[in-house]
Amino acid sequence: MLDTNKIHEIIFEALEAVNAEREEGEKIIINSETILFGDEASLDSLDLVSVLVDVESALLDVCGFSVSLTDDRAMDQEISPFSNIHNMTKYILSIV
């Protein structure tokens, strides 16, 4: 069953993969309020794309859901689903 905790786990694992490639002082602090997109983002655009691809792949592997997180639905949201982990989790729950 896909729930908030499972989605957090998937997103956290994707962010840990980004952290694995960073120097010790550049690692992302990961929690539900981690800013993913915008002026104060912890990720650059390439890191964000990498995280999104990893999350999409994990959703397919773990839950059997083939999802595109960057389709028109995401872009039409009043608050970006990528602004932080909490919003991304809510968005994923809304589309699966």
DALINBEL-V281496 format. One line per field, one symbol per residue. ss: DSSP state (@ for helix, = for strand, . for the rest). phi: phi as a letter, one per 20 degrees, with the letter a starting at -180 (. if undefined). A space follows every 10 residues. Layout:
ss=???
phi=???
This chain:
ss=...@@@@@@@ @@@@@@@@@@ ...@@@.... ....=..... ....@@@@@@ @@@@@@@@@@ @@@....... .@@@@..... ...=@@@@@@ @@@@@.
phi=.ecgfffggf fgffffffff edfgfdfeed bfdgedbofd fedefffffg fffffgffff fedmeecdfd efgffeffdg fdfbfgfffg fggfdd
